[in-house]
Amino acid sequence: MFGNKESNQENNERFYVKSKETVKSLGRFSVIVDRETGVNYIHAWVGPGSSLTPLLDENGNPIIDKI
């Protein structure tokens, strides 16, 4: 449905890190992309905890990359 998995996944990993950033005194943030669906997620490490949620555009729709 979203393209040829074999050509998109050289190392057979479903997710890849699109970008990452450390915000001083706040935490670490990464944008992670699902290679099968193209959905972007934001992963936040703040203090001892972390969270993962879909990354949304200005209209509240998930950001999806073309695979």
C-alpha positions as CSV (number, residue, x, y, z in Angstrom):
1,M,0.0,0.0,0.0
2,F,2.8,2.4,0.8
3,G,5.4,1.3,-1.6
4,N,7.9,-1.6,-1.6
5,K,9.0,-2.3,1.9
6,E,12.2,-4.0,0.8
7,S,13.5,-0.9,-1.1
8,N,12.5,1.5,1.7
9,Q,14.1,-0.6,4.5
10,E,17.7,-1.3,3.8
11,N,18.2,-2.6,7.3
12,N,14.7,-3.8,7.9
13,E,14.0,-1.2,10.6
14,R,10.5,0.2,10.6
15,F,11.3,3.6,12.1
16,Y,14.0,6.1,11.5
17,V,15.0,9.4,13.3
18,K,14.3,12.3,10.9
19,S,15.7,15.0,13.3
20,K,16.7,15.4,16.9
21,E,17.3,18.4,19.1
22,T,18.3,19.0,22.7
23,V,16.7,22.0,24.4
24,K,18.8,23.2,27.3
25,S,17.1,22.8,30.7
26,L,14.1,21.2,29.0
27,G,14.9,17.9,27.4
28,R,15.6,16.0,24.1
29,F,13.2,15.9,21.2
30,S,13.2,13.7,18.1
31,V,11.0,13.4,15.1
32,I,10.6,9.7,14.2
33,V,9.0,8.5,11.0
34,D,7.2,5.2,10.4
35,R,8.6,3.8,7.2
36,E,5.4,1.8,6.5
37,T,2.8,4.6,7.0
38,G,4.9,7.7,6.6
39,V,3.4,9.1,9.9
40,N,5.7,11.5,11.8
41,Y,5.9,11.2,15.6
42,I,7.5,13.5,18.2
43,H,9.4,11.7,21.0
44,A,10.2,13.8,24.0
45,W,12.6,12.9,26.8
46,V,12.0,15.3,29.7
47,G,13.6,14.5,33.1
48,P,13.1,10.9,34.0
49,G,10.2,10.3,31.6
50,S,9.4,10.2,27.9
51,S,6.4,10.5,25.6
52,L,5.5,9.7,22.0
53,T,2.7,11.4,20.0
54,P,1.8,12.0,16.4
55,L,3.2,15.2,15.0
56,L,0.3,17.4,13.9
57,D,0.0,20.3,11.3
58,E,-1.7,23.6,11.9
59,N,-5.1,21.9,11.2
60,G,-4.7,19.1,13.7
61,N,-3.9,16.5,11.0
62,P,-1.0,14.1,11.3
63,I,2.1,14.9,9.3
64,I,2.7,12.1,6.8
65,D,5.8,11.9,4.6
66,K,5.5,10.3,1.1
67,I,7.2,6.9,1.2
